[in-house]
Amino acid sequence: MISKKGNALKYGDNINTDIISPPQYMELGIAEASAYAMQAADPEFPKRVKPGDIFVAENNLGSGSSRETSPLTLKYLGISCVVAKSFARIFYRNCINVGIPA
């Protein structure tokens, strides 16, 4: 049996794709843009995330853009899965497409 441990990074309702991955940094690659992840809600997020951590939110996680950059950014930073009461459909599908269990 494989056991993984990580911290839960918890946020509230309506964490949209522009919060997770700010659009003004889209021209950068994922590695560079990840330094600005969650900047509007938690400026220290990129420094606090450790491989294996879990991203937890309340309702309507990932509303907004259909870009895959938000889940790719979370994956790059080491988020192992995302948990929420409800997801925006496209964000949920993009998580699965990039290999993040949701």
Buried (B, 14 or more C-beta within 10 A) or exposed (E): EEEEEBEEBEBEEBBBBBBBBBEEBEEEEBEEBBBBBBBEBBEEBBEEBBEEBBBBBBEBBBBBBEBBBBBBBBBBBEBBBBBBEBBBEBBBBBBEEBEBEB
